[in-house]
C-alpha cells in the first residue's frame, strides 16, 4: 500500500457493469515524506468517505478490486483507508 | 519478499473493515546491506514489529489474504518477520 493525496474527482455516467455507485477520485501518490511522486492515478473509493485534499492510503493491482462491494470488477487502484496521522 | 526498516505507524480510523484492529507500518525498503532504496510500503503487521526494526515484507496479494484469513481482503503488503541478521557471502 502507498500514501496518496486526493486531488480531484472523476464523474463517469457510463461505466462497466459492477461499477455502479462506485466513486472515482484522482489521487496523487506520495513518497514517505508526503511529497508528490509519479503520475496521479484514478482510484476507486473503497471507504466511501474520502474527499478532496485528504491523505489516504491506496492499494494497487488485483487487490484494489477486493475493496469494492463486487470484487470482480475492473479496478486497479483503490483507496482503502483515510490517514489520521503517520506516527514516527 | 522484501527487506525493510520500520520508520513509522500509519493511524487510520476510517478504512476498509479488514484493517480494523490491525497495525499498519510504514517501511522503507532497504538493500541487503541496509541502504534505503528510496521506495517504501505500507504493510499490515502480523508479528508485532516496531519502529527501528528490520523486517521481512511480503508484497503479494494472494499470500497476504491467506495470512489475514480473509479471501476478499484488499491487502497486498504484510510484515511477516523480524530480521535478526542478514549475511551475504561467507
Backbone of each chain as nested JSON, in Angstrom:
{
  "chains": [
    {"id": "A", "residues": [
      {"number": 1, "name": "UNK", "atoms": {"N": [0.844, -1.196, 0.0], "CA": [0.0, 0.0, 0.0], "C": [0.881, 1.249, 0.0]}},
      {"number": 2, "name": "UNK", "atoms": {"N": [0.351, 2.346, -0.526], "CA": [1.113, 3.588, -0.638], "C": [0.262, 4.754, -0.118]}},
      {"number": 3, "name": "UNK", "atoms": {"N": [0.951, 5.806, 0.276], "CA": [0.253, 7.031, 0.665], "C": [-0.154, 7.803, -0.583]}},
      {"number": 4, "name": "UNK", "atoms": {"N": [-1.254, 8.546, -0.483], "CA": [-1.677, 9.382, -1.596], "C": [-2.505, 10.555, -1.099]}},
      {"number": 5, "name": "UNK", "atoms": {"N": [-2.624, 11.565, -1.954], "CA": [-3.432, 12.734, -1.623], "C": [-4.542, 12.839, -2.657]}},
      {"number": 6, "name": "UNK", "atoms": {"N": [-5.784, 12.982, -2.199], "CA": [-6.902, 13.138, -3.13], "C": [-6.847, 14.533, -3.732]}},
      {"number": 7, "name": "UNK", "atoms": {"N": [-6.741, 14.621, -5.042], "CA": [-6.635, 15.943, -5.68], "C": [-7.791, 16.233, -6.631]}},
      {"number": 8, "name": "UNK", "atoms": {"N": [-8.696, 15.278, -6.794], "CA": [-9.815, 15.558, -7.688], "C": [-10.797, 14.404, -7.749]}},
      {"number": 9, "name": "UNK", "atoms": {"N": [-11.861, 14.633, -8.49], "CA": [-12.866, 13.586, -8.647], "C": [-13.075, 13.304, -10.135]}},
      {"number": 10, "name": "UNK", "atoms": {"N": [-13.565, 12.132, -10.429], "CA": [-13.896, 11.764, -11.799], "C": [-15.361, 11.351, -11.817]}},
      {"number": 11, "name": "UNK", "atoms": {"N": [-16.121, 11.965, -12.706], "CA": [-17.526, 11.585, -12.845], "C": [-17.69, 10.835, -14.157]}},
      {"number": 12, "name": "UNK", "atoms": {"N": [-18.207, 9.639, -14.081], "CA": [-18.45, 8.85, -15.284], "C": [-19.846, 8.25, -15.191]}},
      {"number": 13, "name": "UNK", "atoms": {"N": [-20.682, 8.613, -16.118], "CA": [-22.052, 8.097, -16.09], "C": [-22.101, 6.695, -16.685]}},
      {"number": 14, "name": "UNK", "atoms": {"N": [-21.411, 6.536, -17.785], "CA": [-21.404, 5.223, -18.433], "C": [-20.226, 4.43, -17.884]}},
      {"number": 15, "name": "UNK", "atoms": {"N": [-20.523, 3.333, -17.22], "CA": [-19.467, 2.519, -16.639], "C": [-19.751, 1.055, -16.906]}},
      {"number": 16, "name": "UNK", "atoms": {"N": [-18.701, 0.262, -16.803], "CA": [-18.852, -1.174, -16.975], "C": [-19.718, -1.742, -15.831]}},
      {"number": 17, "name": "UNK", "atoms": {"N": [-20.52, -2.78, -16.089], "CA": [-21.388, -3.33, -15.035], "C": [-20.585, -3.727, -13.8]}},
      {"number": 18, "name": "UNK", "atoms": {"N": [-21.134, -3.427, -12.641], "CA": [-20.456, -3.718, -11.386], "C": [-19.85, -2.486, -10.756]}},
      {"number": 19, "name": "UNK", "atoms": {"N": [-19.699, -1.435, -11.557], "CA": [-19.095, -0.207, -11.025], "C": [-20.135, 0.866, -10.715]}},
      {"number": 20, "name": "UNK", "atoms": {"N": [-21.411, 0.511, -10.818], "CA": [-22.45, 1.484, -10.497], "C": [-22.307, 1.903, -9.033]}},
      {"number": 21, "name": "UNK", "atoms": {"N": [-22.356, 3.203, -8.787], "CA": [-22.275, 3.687, -7.407], "C": [-20.872, 3.799, -6.861]}},
      {"number": 22, "name": "UNK", "atoms": {"N": [-19.897, 3.368, -7.623], "CA": [-18.506, 3.476, -7.16], "C": [-17.982, 4.869, -7.477]}},
      {"number": 23, "name": "UNK", "atoms": {"N": [-17.4, 5.519, -6.458], "CA": [-16.868, 6.867, -6.652], "C": [-15.401, 6.782, -7.066]}},
      {"number": 24, "name": "UNK", "atoms": {"N": [-15.045, 7.556, -8.073], "CA": [-13.655, 7.58, -8.521], "C": [-13.011, 8.918, -8.172]}},
      {"number": 25, "name": "UNK", "atoms": {"N": [-11.826, 8.845, -7.61], "CA": [-11.1, 10.044, -7.199], "C": [-9.728, 10.048, -7.865]}},
      {"number": 26, "name": "UNK", "atoms": {"N": [-9.219, 11.253, -8.119], "CA": [-7.855, 11.359, -8.633], "C": [-6.914, 11.475, -7.437]}},
      {"number": 27, "name": "UNK", "atoms": {"N": [-5.978, 10.572, -7.38], "CA": [-5.072, 10.506, -6.234], "C": [-3.63, 10.692, -6.707]}},
      {"number": 28, "name": "UNK", "atoms": {"N": [-2.946, 11.634, -6.071], "CA": [-1.526, 11.826, -6.344], "C": [-0.733, 10.938, -5.377]}},
      {"number": 29, "name": "UNK", "atoms": {"N": [-0.011, 9.939, -5.892], "CA": [0.823, 9.121, -4.994], "C": [1.899, 9.982, -4.336]}},
      {"number": 30, "name": "UNK", "atoms": {"N": [2.236, 9.644, -3.094], "CA": [3.212, 10.414, -2.32], "C": [4.363, 9.512, -1.897]}},
      {"number": 31, "name": "UNK", "atoms": {"N": [5.534, 10.141, -1.701], "CA": [6.622, 9.379, -1.087], "C": [6.401, 9.398, 0.425]}},
      {"number": 32, "name": "UNK", "atoms": {"N": [7.322, 8.819, 1.176], "CA": [7.016, 8.682, 2.594], "C": [7.18, 9.985, 3.367]}},
      {"number": 33, "name": "UNK", "atoms": {"N": [7.72, 10.999, 2.693], "CA": [7.756, 12.327, 3.303], "C": [6.534, 13.143, 2.868]}},
      {"number": 34, "name": "UNK", "atoms": {"N": [5.6, 12.456, 2.232], "CA": [4.338, 13.026, 1.757], "C": [4.546, 14.077, 0.682]}},
      {"number": 35, "name": "UNK", "atoms": {"N": [5.592, 13.9, -0.108], "CA": [5.817, 14.73, -1.287], "C": [5.318, 13.967, -2.511]}},
      {"number": 36, "name": "UNK", "atoms": {"N": [4.754, 14.692, -3.516], "CA": [4.236, 14.011, -4.707], "C": [5.309, 13.174, -5.4]}},
      {"number": 37, "name": "UNK", "atoms": {"N": [4.913, 12.0, -5.851], "CA": [5.848, 11.133, -6.553], "C": [5.098, 10.398, -7.65]}},
      {"number": 38, "name": "UNK", "atoms": {"N": [5.512, 10.597, -8.893], "CA": [4.879, 9.904, -10.006], "C": [3.595, 10.58, -10.472]}},
      {"number": 39, "name": "UNK", "atoms": {"N": [2.928, 9.926, -11.41], "CA": [1.727, 10.5, -12.01], "C": [0.491, 10.188, -11.16]}},
      {"number": 40, "name": "UNK", "atoms": {"N": [-0.468, 11.115, -11.163], "CA": [-1.722, 10.833, -10.46], "C": [-2.434, 9.622, -11.066]}},
      {"number": 41, "name": "UNK", "atoms": {"N": [-3.19, 8.929, -10.227], "CA": [-3.953, 7.769, -10.692], "C": [-5.427, 7.987, -10.362]}},
      {"number": 42, "name": "UNK", "atoms": {"N": [-6.283, 7.316, -11.102], "CA": [-7.704, 7.317, -10.759], "C": [-7.951, 6.102, -9.871]}},
      {"number": 43, "name": "UNK", "atoms": {"N": [-8.414, 6.367, -8.656], "CA": [-8.617, 5.291, -7.689], "C": [-10.081, 5.228, -7.281]}},
      {"number": 44, "name": "UNK", "atoms": {"N": [-10.614, 4.027, -7.162], "CA": [-11.97, 3.85, -6.644], "C": [-11.941, 4.077, -5.138]}},
      {"number": 45, "name": "UNK", "atoms": {"N": [-13.003, 4.695, -4.631], "CA": [-13.064, 4.977, -3.201], "C": [-13.648, 3.779, -2.461]}},
      {"number": 46, "name": "UNK", "atoms": {"N": [-12.786, 2.988, -1.863], "CA": [-13.231, 1.786, -1.159], "C": [-13.763, 2.055, 0.235]}},
      {"number": 47, "name": "UNK", "atoms": {"N": [-13.621, 3.296, 0.724], "CA": [-14.112, 3.598, 2.075], "C": [-15.352, 4.5, 2.038]}},
      {"number": 48, "name": "UNK", "atoms": {"N": [-15.738, 4.943, 0.833], "CA": [-16.953, 5.744, 0.623], "C": [-16.943, 7.074, 1.367]}},
      {"number": 49, "name": "UNK", "atoms": {"N": [-15.81, 7.497, 1.872], "CA": [-15.787, 8.72, 2.676], "C": [-14.645, 9.651, 2.314]}},
      {"number": 50, "name": "UNK", "atoms": {"N": [-13.785, 9.263, 1.421], "CA": [-12.627, 10.098, 1.1], "C": [-13.074, 11.329, 0.318]}},
      {"number": 51, "name": "UNK", "atoms": {"N": [-12.406, 12.449, 0.591], "CA": [-12.756, 13.694, -0.086], "C": [-11.518, 14.455, -0.507]}},
      {"number": 52, "name": "UNK", "atoms": {"N": [-11.725, 15.604, -1.157], "CA": [-10.601, 16.395, -1.643], "C": [-9.603, 16.751, -0.541]}},
      {"number": 53, "name": "UNK", "atoms": {"N": [-8.337, 16.741, -0.886], "CA": [-7.207, 17.105, -0.009], "C": [-6.909, 16.073, 1.071]}},
      {"number": 54, "name": "UNK", "atoms": {"N": [-7.661, 14.986, 1.104], "CA": [-7.449, 14.043, 2.182], "C": [-6.223, 13.165, 1.919]}},
      {"number": 55, "name": "UNK", "atoms": {"N": [-5.509, 12.861, 3.025], "CA": [-4.381, 11.929, 2.961], "C": [-4.935, 10.517, 3.121]}},
      {"number": 56, "name": "UNK", "atoms": {"N": [-4.65, 9.67, 2.149], "CA": [-5.238, 8.327, 2.137], "C": [-4.143, 7.294, 1.895]}},
      {"number": 57, "name": "UNK", "atoms": {"N": [-4.492, 6.019, 2.051], "CA": [-3.593, 5.007, 1.538], "C": [-4.331, 4.168, 0.521]}},
      {"number": 58, "name": "UNK", "atoms": {"N": [-3.59, 3.819, -0.527], "CA": [-4.197, 3.148, -1.666], "C": [-3.53, 1.793, -1.879]}},
      {"number": 59, "name": "UNK", "atoms": {"N": [-4.288, 0.895, -2.462], "CA": [-3.736, -0.405, -2.822], "C": [-3.89, -0.547, -4.33]}},
      {"number": 60, "name": "UNK", "atoms": {"N": [-2.895, -1.149, -4.949], "CA": [-2.929, -1.291, -6.4], "C": [-3.1, -2.73, -6.837]}},
      {"number": 61, "name": "UNK", "atoms": {"N": [-3.13, -2.934, -8.132], "CA": [-3.238, -4.244, -8.806], "C": [-4.524, -4.976, -8.438]}},
      {"number": 62, "name": "UNK", "atoms": {"N": [-4.48, -6.292, -8.446], "CA": [-5.689, -7.101, -8.249], "C": [-6.376, -6.82, -6.917]}},
      {"number": 63, "name": "UNK", "atoms": {"N": [-5.586, -6.473, -5.924], "CA": [-6.133, -6.282, -4.584], "C": [-7.067, -5.073, -4.52]}},
      {"number": 64, "name": "UNK", "atoms": {"N": [-6.914, -4.139, -5.463], "CA": [-7.78, -2.962, -5.461], "C": [-9.245, -3.363, -5.589]}},
      {"number": 65, "name": "UNK", "atoms": {"N": [-9.531, -4.297, -6.467], "CA": [-10.921, -4.717, -6.688], "C": [-11.514, -5.374, -5.444]}},
      {"number": 66, "name": "UNK", "atoms": {"N": [-10.651, -5.934, -4.603], "CA": [-11.151, -6.582, -3.373], "C": [-11.778, -5.567, -2.42]}},
      {"number": 67, "name": "UNK", "atoms": {"N": [-11.464, -4.296, -2.604], "CA": [-12.022, -3.268, -1.73], "C": [-13.427, -2.866, -2.153]}},
      {"number": 68, "name": "UNK", "atoms": {"N": [-13.874, -3.378, -3.296], "CA": [-15.19, -2.986, -3.83], "C": [-16.266, -3.951, -3.33]}},
      {"number": 69, "name": "UNK", "atoms": {"N": [-17.527, -3.488, -3.295], "CA": [-18.618, -4.382, -2.877], "C": [-18.702, -5.623, -3.775]}},
      {"number": 70, "name": "UNK", "atoms": {"N": [-18.56, -5.411, -5.079], "CA": [-18.471, -6.521, -6.019], "C": [-16.986, -6.662, -6.361]}},
      {"number": 71, "name": "UNK", "atoms": {"N": [-16.389, -7.767, -5.985], "CA": [-14.928, -7.868, -6.075], "C": [-14.418, -8.276, -7.458]}},
      {"number": 72, "name": "UNK", "atoms": {"N": [-15.335, -8.621, -8.347], "CA": [-14.886, -8.97, -9.7], "C": [-15.193, -7.815, -10.643]}},
      {"number": 73, "name": "UNK", "atoms": {"N": [-14.464, -6.718, -10.45], "CA": [-14.672, -5.508, -11.245], "C": [-13.321, -5.0, -11.743]}},
      {"number": 74, "name": "UNK", "atoms": {"N": [-13.342, -4.273, -12.863], "CA": [-12.088, -3.765, -13.41], "C": [-11.614, -2.496, -12.703]}},
      {"number": 75, "name": "UNK", "atoms": {"N": [-11.005, -2.679, -11.54], "CA": [-10.46, -1.563, -10.756], "C": [-9.0, -1.882, -10.455]}},
      {"number": 76, "name": "UNK", "atoms": {"N": [-8.094, -0.946, -10.744], "CA": [-6.676, -1.253, -10.486], "C": [-6.036, -0.414, -9.39]}},
      {"number": 77, "name": "UNK", "atoms": {"N": [-6.747, 0.591, -8.886], "CA": [-6.281, 1.309, -7.698], "C": [-7.499, 1.602, -6.836]}},
      {"number": 78, "name": "UNK", "atoms": {"N": [-7.368, 1.404, -5.539], "CA": [-8.482, 1.718, -4.65], "C": [-7.966, 2.346, -3.362]}},
      {"number": 79, "name": "UNK", "atoms": {"N": [-8.759, 3.295, -2.861], "CA": [-8.48, 3.872, -1.547], "C": [-9.03, 2.907, -0.511]}},
      {"number": 80, "name": "UNK", "atoms": {"N": [-8.165, 2.462, 0.404], "CA": [-8.624, 1.509, 1.424], "C": [-8.59, 2.098, 2.836]}},
      {"number": 81, "name": "UNK", "atoms": {"N": [-8.106, 3.337, 2.971], "CA": [-8.144, 3.959, 4.284], "C": [-7.822, 5.437, 4.214]}},
      {"number": 82, "name": "UNK", "atoms": {"N": [-8.347, 6.185, 5.197], "CA": [-8.026, 7.603, 5.33], "C": [-7.023, 7.736, 6.482]}},
      {"number": 83, "name": "UNK", "atoms": {"N": [-5.928, 8.431, 6.236], "CA": [-4.859, 8.511, 7.227], "C": [-5.146, 9.643, 8.218]}},
      {"number": 84, "name": "UNK", "atoms": {"N": [-5.171, 9.302, 9.518], "CA": [-5.27, 10.327, 10.559], "C": [-3.901, 10.957, 10.788]}},
      {"number": 85, "name": "UNK", "atoms": {"N": [-2.902, 10.089, 10.955], "CA": [-1.536, 10.592, 11.135], "C": [-0.555, 9.477, 10.835]}},
      {"number": 86, "name": "UNK", "atoms": {"N": [0.664, 9.901, 10.486], "CA": [1.76, 8.949, 10.362], "C": [2.659, 9.209, 11.558]}},
      {"number": 87, "name": "UNK", "atoms": {"N": [2.619, 8.287, 12.525], "CA": [3.379, 8.468, 13.758], "C": [4.786, 7.91, 13.597]}},
      {"number": 88, "name": "UNK", "atoms": {"N": [5.797, 8.622, 14.092], "CA": [7.163, 8.109, 13.983], "C": [7.398, 6.928, 14.924]}}
    ]},
    {"id": "B", "residues": [
      {"number": 1, "name": "UNK", "atoms": {"N": [10.001, -11.915, -1.325], "CA": [9.768, -11.0, -0.213], "C": [10.823, -9.903, -0.215]}},
      {"number": 2, "name": "UNK", "atoms": {"N": [10.548, -8.871, 0.553], "CA": [11.425, -7.709, 0.583], "C": [11.91, -7.466, 2.01]}},
      {"number": 3, "name": "UNK", "atoms": {"N": [13.004, -6.739, 2.107], "CA": [13.517, -6.384, 3.426], "C": [13.341, -4.879, 3.613]}},
      {"number": 4, "name": "UNK", "atoms": {"N": [12.889, -4.492, 4.793], "CA": [12.656, -3.082, 5.037], "C": [12.967, -2.694, 6.473]}},
      {"number": 5, "name": "UNK", "atoms": {"N": [12.972, -1.395, 6.698], "CA": [13.118, -0.858, 8.054], "C": [11.83, -0.134, 8.411]}},
      {"number": 6, "name": "UNK", "atoms": {"N": [11.291, -0.436, 9.581], "CA": [10.063, 0.232, 10.016], "C": [10.402, 1.662, 10.439]}},
      {"number": 7, "name": "UNK", "atoms": {"N": [9.754, 2.641, 9.807], "CA": [10.047, 4.042, 10.119], "C": [8.845, 4.773, 10.713]}},
      {"number": 8, "name": "UNK", "atoms": {"N": [7.692, 4.138, 10.76], "CA": [6.539, 4.828, 11.325], "C": [5.304, 3.944, 11.343]}},
      {"number": 9, "name": "UNK", "atoms": {"N": [4.259, 4.467, 11.96], "CA": [2.985, 3.771, 12.043], "C": [1.926, 4.635, 11.37]}},
      {"number": 10, "name": "UNK", "atoms": {"N": [1.089, 4.026, 10.559], "CA": [0.015, 4.772, 9.905], "C": [-1.257, 4.587, 10.721]}},
      {"number": 11, "name": "UNK", "atoms": {"N": [-1.797, 5.711, 11.21], "CA": [-3.001, 5.667, 12.028], "C": [-4.198, 6.021, 11.153]}},
      {"number": 12, "name": "UNK", "atoms": {"N": [-5.202, 5.154, 11.156], "CA": [-6.362, 5.358, 10.29], "C": [-7.625, 4.896, 10.993]}},
      {"number": 13, "name": "UNK", "atoms": {"N": [-8.579, 5.803, 11.12], "CA": [-9.854, 5.433, 11.75], "C": [-10.831, 4.905, 10.716]}},
      {"number": 14, "name": "UNK", "atoms": {"N": [-10.887, 5.597, 9.57], "CA": [-11.809, 5.194, 8.52], "C": [-11.036, 4.369, 7.502]}},
      {"number": 15, "name": "UNK", "atoms": {"N": [-11.384, 3.097, 7.403], "CA": [-10.652, 2.221, 6.483], "C": [-11.535, 1.048, 6.115]}},
      {"number": 16, "name": "UNK", "atoms": {"N": [-11.072, 0.248, 5.169], "CA": [-11.773, -0.99, 4.875], "C": [-11.826, -1.826, 6.149]}},
      {"number": 17, "name": "UNK", "atoms": {"N": [-12.95, -2.526, 6.376], "CA": [-13.146, -3.233, 7.656], "C": [-12.014, -4.2, 8.01]}},
      {"number": 18, "name": "UNK", "atoms": {"N": [-11.353, -4.759, 7.015], "CA": [-10.304, -5.741, 7.308], "C": [-9.142, -5.116, 8.068]}},
      {"number": 19, "name": "UNK", "atoms": {"N": [-8.993, -3.794, 8.008], "CA": [-7.879, -3.141, 8.707], "C": [-8.209, -2.844, 10.174]}},
      {"number": 20, "name": "UNK", "atoms": {"N": [-9.462, -3.038, 10.576], "CA": [-9.833, -2.751, 11.967], "C": [-8.998, -3.594, 12.923]}},
      {"number": 21, "name": "UNK", "atoms": {"N": [-8.362, -2.925, 13.886], "CA": [-7.576, -3.636, 14.889], "C": [-6.223, -4.109, 14.416]}},
      {"number": 22, "name": "UNK", "atoms": {"N": [-5.862, -3.739, 13.193], "CA": [-4.552, -4.152, 12.681], "C": [-3.619, -2.954, 12.639]}},
      {"number": 23, "name": "UNK", "atoms": {"N": [-2.349, -3.224, 12.921], "CA": [-1.359, -2.153, 12.894], "C": [-0.767, -2.041, 11.496]}},
      {"number": 24, "name": "UNK", "atoms": {"N": [-0.692, -0.808, 11.006], "CA": [-0.099, -0.548, 9.7], "C": [1.271, 0.095, 9.9]}},
      {"number": 25, "name": "UNK", "atoms": {"N": [2.271, -0.469, 9.277], "CA": [3.632, 0.034, 9.435], "C": [4.119, 0.666, 8.145]}},
      {"number": 26, "name": "UNK", "atoms": {"N": [4.753, 1.827, 8.285], "CA": [5.413, 2.478, 7.157], "C": [6.845, 1.954, 7.128]}},
      {"number": 27, "name": "UNK", "atoms": {"N": [7.207, 1.315, 6.029], "CA": [8.508, 0.641, 5.964], "C": [9.31, 1.144, 4.772]}},
      {"number": 28, "name": "UNK", "atoms": {"N": [10.527, 1.61, 5.033], "CA": [11.472, 1.911, 3.948], "C": [12.056, 0.606, 3.454]}},
      {"number": 29, "name": "UNK", "atoms": {"N": [12.059, 0.405, 2.147], "CA": [12.704, -0.798, 1.612], "C": [14.209, -0.577, 1.6]}},
      {"number": 30, "name": "UNK", "atoms": {"N": [14.955, -1.606, 1.942], "CA": [16.411, -1.467, 2.003], "C": [17.097, -2.559, 1.196]}},
      {"number": 31, "name": "UNK", "atoms": {"N": [18.332, -2.258, 0.776], "CA": [19.184, -3.272, 0.166], "C": [19.611, -4.248, 1.258]}},
      {"number": 32, "name": "UNK", "atoms": {"N": [20.135, -5.421, 0.863], "CA": [20.6, -6.363, 1.885], "C": [21.667, -5.77, 2.807]}},
      {"number": 33, "name": "UNK", "atoms": {"N": [22.426, -4.774, 2.315], "CA": [23.437, -4.18, 3.188], "C": [22.878, -3.042, 4.045]}},
      {"number": 34, "name": "UNK", "atoms": {"N": [21.575, -2.796, 3.966], "CA": [20.944, -1.826, 4.853], "C": [20.717, -0.448, 4.26]}},
      {"number": 35, "name": "UNK", "atoms": {"N": [21.119, -0.254, 2.993], "CA": [20.955, 1.054, 2.362], "C": [19.514, 1.239, 1.875]}},
      {"number": 36, "name": "UNK", "atoms": {"N": [18.861, 2.358, 2.208], "CA": [17.496, 2.578, 1.716], "C": [17.46, 2.651, 0.184]}},
      {"number": 37, "name": "UNK", "atoms": {"N": [16.442, 2.015, -0.398], "CA": [16.312, 2.005, -1.859], "C": [15.597, 3.252, -2.375]}},
      {"number": 38, "name": "UNK", "atoms": {"N": [14.965, 3.989, -1.468], "CA": [14.191, 5.148, -1.88], "C": [12.718, 4.83, -2.072]}},
      {"number": 39, "name": "UNK", "atoms": {"N": [12.351, 3.549, -1.964], "CA": [10.946, 3.154, -2.062], "C": [10.435, 2.794, -0.659]}},
      {"number": 40, "name": "UNK", "atoms": {"N": [9.12, 2.785, -0.5], "CA": [8.557, 2.394, 0.788], "C": [7.262, 1.63, 0.564]}},
      {"number": 41, "name": "UNK", "atoms": {"N": [6.765, 1.0, 1.6], "CA": [5.485, 0.299, 1.552], "C": [4.748, 0.541, 2.857]}},
      {"number": 42, "name": "UNK", "atoms": {"N": [3.429, 0.538, 2.779], "CA": [2.619, 0.46, 3.99], "C": [2.18, -0.993, 4.101]}},
      {"number": 43, "name": "UNK", "atoms": {"N": [2.544, -1.632, 5.208], "CA": [2.296, -3.063, 5.347], "C": [1.558, -3.358, 6.644]}},
      {"number": 44, "name": "UNK", "atoms": {"N": [0.7, -4.383, 6.597], "CA": [-0.03, -4.829, 7.781], "C": [0.913, -5.663, 8.652]}},
      {"number": 45, "name": "UNK", "atoms": {"N": [0.943, -5.366, 9.937], "CA": [1.839, -6.081, 10.842], "C": [1.141, -7.302, 11.439]}},
      {"number": 46, "name": "UNK", "atoms": {"N": [1.775, -8.478, 11.321], "CA": [1.215, -9.661, 11.995], "C": [2.209, -10.28, 12.974]}},
      {"number": 47, "name": "UNK", "atoms": {"N": [3.351, -9.634, 13.161], "CA": [4.377, -10.231, 14.043], "C": [4.737, -9.346, 15.237]}},
      {"number": 48, "name": "UNK", "atoms": {"N": [4.153, -8.16, 15.339], "CA": [4.474, -7.284, 16.46], "C": [5.752, -6.49, 16.27]}},
      {"number": 49, "name": "UNK", "atoms": {"N": [6.038, -6.088, 15.036], "CA": [7.25, -5.302, 14.766], "C": [7.045, -3.849, 15.179]}},
      {"number": 50, "name": "UNK", "atoms": {"N": [8.145, -3.162, 15.447], "CA": [8.063, -1.765, 15.857], "C": [9.055, -0.905, 15.102]}},
      {"number": 51, "name": "UNK", "atoms": {"N": [8.964, 0.407, 15.354], "CA": [9.821, 1.366, 14.662], "C": [11.294, 1.073, 14.953]}},
      {"number": 52, "name": "UNK", "atoms": {"N": [12.103, 1.121, 13.895], "CA": [13.543, 0.886, 14.013], "C": [13.948, -0.527, 13.675]}},
      {"number": 53, "name": "UNK", "atoms": {"N": [12.973, -1.449, 13.624], "CA": [13.326, -2.846, 13.371], "C": [13.424, -3.136, 11.869]}},
      {"number": 54, "name": "UNK", "atoms": {"N": [14.299, -4.072, 11.548], "CA": [14.416, -4.56, 10.182], "C": [13.442, -5.725, 10.019]}},
      {"number": 55, "name": "UNK", "atoms": {"N": [12.642, -5.661, 8.969], "CA": [11.561, -6.638, 8.834], "C": [11.529, -7.273, 7.444]}},
      {"number": 56, "name": "UNK", "atoms": {"N": [10.868, -8.406, 7.399], "CA": [10.639, -9.137, 6.163], "C": [9.221, -8.81, 5.705]}},
      {"number": 57, "name": "UNK", "atoms": {"N": [9.102, -8.309, 4.481], "CA": [7.797, -7.864, 3.997], "C": [7.373, -8.705, 2.802]}},
      {"number": 58, "name": "UNK", "atoms": {"N": [6.165, -9.238, 2.893], "CA": [5.566, -9.954, 1.78], "C": [4.762, -8.936, 0.972]}},
      {"number": 59, "name": "UNK", "atoms": {"N": [4.936, -8.907, -0.334], "CA": [4.198, -7.944, -1.16], "C": [3.504, -8.691, -2.291]}},
      {"number": 60, "name": "UNK", "atoms": {"N": [2.55, -9.499, -1.924], "CA": [1.818, -10.306, -2.91], "C": [0.43, -10.586, -2.342]}},
      {"number": 61, "name": "UNK", "atoms": {"N": [-0.584, -10.273, -3.117], "CA": [-1.941, -10.262, -2.594], "C": [-2.502, -11.588, -2.129]}},
      {"number": 62, "name": "UNK", "atoms": {"N": [-2.297, -12.649, -2.913], "CA": [-2.918, -13.924, -2.558], "C": [-2.371, -14.445, -1.232]}},
      {"number": 63, "name": "UNK", "atoms": {"N": [-1.055, -14.345, -1.062], "CA": [-0.449, -14.777, 0.2], "C": [-0.924, -13.899, 1.347]}},
      {"number": 64, "name": "UNK", "atoms": {"N": [-1.05, -12.6, 1.084], "CA": [-1.498, -11.678, 2.123], "C": [-2.903, -12.045, 2.593]}},
      {"number": 65, "name": "UNK", "atoms": {"N": [-3.764, -12.398, 1.646], "CA": [-5.133, -12.773, 2.008], "C": [-5.154, -14.057, 2.829]}},
      {"number": 66, "name": "UNK", "atoms": {"N": [-4.253, -14.99, 2.513], "CA": [-4.163, -16.214, 3.308], "C": [-3.749, -15.905, 4.735]}},
      {"number": 67, "name": "UNK", "atoms": {"N": [-2.799, -14.975, 4.888], "CA": [-2.277, -14.667, 6.222], "C": [-3.352, -14.03, 7.097]}},
      {"number": 68, "name": "UNK", "atoms": {"N": [-4.128, -13.116, 6.531], "CA": [-5.161, -12.481, 7.348], "C": [-6.43, -13.328, 7.413]}},
      {"number": 69, "name": "UNK", "atoms": {"N": [-6.469, -14.407, 6.651], "CA": [-7.57, -15.349, 6.745], "C": [-8.874, -14.851, 6.163]}},
      {"number": 70, "name": "UNK", "atoms": {"N": [-8.78, -13.948, 5.207], "CA": [-9.998, -13.398, 4.603], "C": [-9.766, -13.314, 3.098]}},
      {"number": 71, "name": "UNK", "atoms": {"N": [-10.512, -14.083, 2.326], "CA": [-10.178, -14.166, 0.906], "C": [-10.679, -12.984, 0.075]}},
      {"number": 72, "name": "UNK", "atoms": {"N": [-11.312, -12.009, 0.738], "CA": [-11.704, -10.802, -0.001], "C": [-10.955, -9.568, 0.5]}},
      {"number": 73, "name": "UNK", "atoms": {"N": [-9.902, -9.748, 1.274], "CA": [-9.209, -8.599, 1.869], "C": [-8.43, -7.804, 0.826]}},
      {"number": 74, "name": "UNK", "atoms": {"N": [-8.609, -6.476, 0.803], "CA": [-7.834, -5.65, -0.131], "C": [-6.459, -5.327, 0.446]}},
      {"number": 75, "name": "UNK", "atoms": {"N": [-5.702, -6.364, 0.723], "CA": [-4.39, -6.217, 1.358], "C": [-3.346, -6.832, 0.449]}},
      {"number": 76, "name": "UNK", "atoms": {"N": [-2.207, -6.174, 0.327], "CA": [-1.143, -6.697, -0.505], "C": [0.161, -6.883, 0.268]}},
      {"number": 77, "name": "UNK", "atoms": {"N": [0.492, -5.944, 1.145], "CA": [1.788, -5.994, 1.837], "C": [1.59, -6.351, 3.303]}},
      {"number": 78, "name": "UNK", "atoms": {"N": [2.366, -7.324, 3.78], "CA": [2.275, -7.78, 5.164], "C": [3.687, -7.933, 5.727]}},
      {"number": 79, "name": "UNK", "atoms": {"N": [3.891, -7.423, 6.933], "CA": [5.163, -7.673, 7.625], "C": [5.061, -9.055, 8.249]}},
      {"number": 80, "name": "UNK", "atoms": {"N": [5.901, -9.973, 7.768], "CA": [5.769, -11.37, 8.184], "C": [6.944, -11.859, 9.023]}},
      {"number": 81, "name": "UNK", "atoms": {"N": [7.945, -11.013, 9.259], "CA": [9.064, -11.467, 10.075], "C": [9.911, -10.301, 10.545]}},
      {"number": 82, "name": "UNK", "atoms": {"N": [10.626, -10.529, 11.636], "CA": [11.585, -9.541, 12.14], "C": [12.975, -10.125, 11.897]}},
      {"number": 83, "name": "UNK", "atoms": {"N": [13.8, -9.377, 11.179], "CA": [15.106, -9.884, 10.757], "C": [16.126, -9.714, 11.885]}},
      {"number": 84, "name": "UNK", "atoms": {"N": [16.799, -10.824, 12.227], "CA": [17.875, -10.742, 13.213], "C": [19.169, -10.315, 12.528]}},
      {"number": 85, "name": "UNK", "atoms": {"N": [19.45, -10.916, 11.387], "CA": [20.74, -10.7, 10.753], "C": [20.647, -11.067, 9.286]}},
      {"number": 86, "name": "UNK", "atoms": {"N": [21.35, -10.344, 8.44], "CA": [21.481, -10.708, 7.035], "C": [22.962, -10.933, 6.767]}},
      {"number": 87, "name": "UNK", "atoms": {"N": [23.297, -12.111, 6.272], "CA": [24.695, -12.404, 5.946], "C": [24.801, -12.621, 4.446]}},
      {"number": 88, "name": "UNK", "atoms": {"N": [25.753, -11.976, 3.805], "CA": [25.967, -12.142, 2.373], "C": [27.357, -12.741, 2.158]}},
      {"number": 89, "name": "UNK", "atoms": {"N": [27.419, -13.759, 1.295], "CA": [28.699, -14.415, 1.031], "C": [29.138, -15.219, 2.242]}},
      {"number": 90, "name": "UNK", "atoms": {"N": [30.419, -15.27, 2.477], "CA": [30.945, -16.036, 3.604], "C": [30.912, -15.171, 4.856]}}
    ]}
  ]
}
